[in-house]
Amino acid sequence: MASSGGGARRRVLMVSLEKEDWCEEVYSQLYKVLKKKASLTEVFDPQAAIQGLSATPRPDAVLVSDAAITSEENLDVLTALVA
């Protein structure tokens, strides 16, 4: 879907519960484009992730940057993601 020039920017939530130090360097182009084309919010702890996932309005897209969301301690975040 093409976006109109004057429309609101899409909201992207990036969930980074166990972000590695090298991520921003390796994915610098992705970060650059996301920040330019969308309203990017990155969260680093489970509570912030749950808040972001349940925000109104909801994010237009969610990126999960690591596997920590699949651990038992983050089950609430995973549940919020698929709700």
Secondary structure in CASP SS format (residue, H / E / C, confidence):
PFRMAT SS
TARGET T0000
AUTHOR 0000-0000-0000
METHOD secondary structure of the structure
MODEL  1
M C 1.00
A C 1.00
S C 1.00
S C 1.00
G C 1.00
G C 1.00
G C 1.00
A C 1.00
R C 1.00
R E 1.00
R E 1.00
V E 1.00
L E 1.00
M E 1.00
V E 1.00
S C 1.00
L C 1.00
E C 1.00
K C 1.00
E C 1.00
D C 1.00
W C 1.00
C H 1.00
E H 1.00
E H 1.00
V H 1.00
Y C 1.00
S H 1.00
Q H 1.00
L H 1.00
Y H 1.00
K H 1.00
V H 1.00
L H 1.00
K H 1.00
K H 1.00
K H 1.00
A E 1.00
S E 1.00
L E 1.00
T E 1.00
E E 1.00
V E 1.00
F C 1.00
D C 1.00
P H 1.00
Q H 1.00
A H 1.00
A H 1.00
I H 1.00
Q H 1.00
G H 1.00
L H 1.00
S C 1.00
A C 1.00
T C 1.00
P C 1.00
R C 1.00
P C 1.00
D C 1.00
A E 1.00
V E 1.00
L E 1.00
V E 1.00
S C 1.00
D C 1.00
A H 1.00
A H 1.00
I H 1.00
T H 1.00
S C 1.00
E H 1.00
E H 1.00
N H 1.00
L H 1.00
D H 1.00
V H 1.00
L H 1.00
T H 1.00
A H 1.00
L H 1.00
V H 1.00
A C 1.00
END
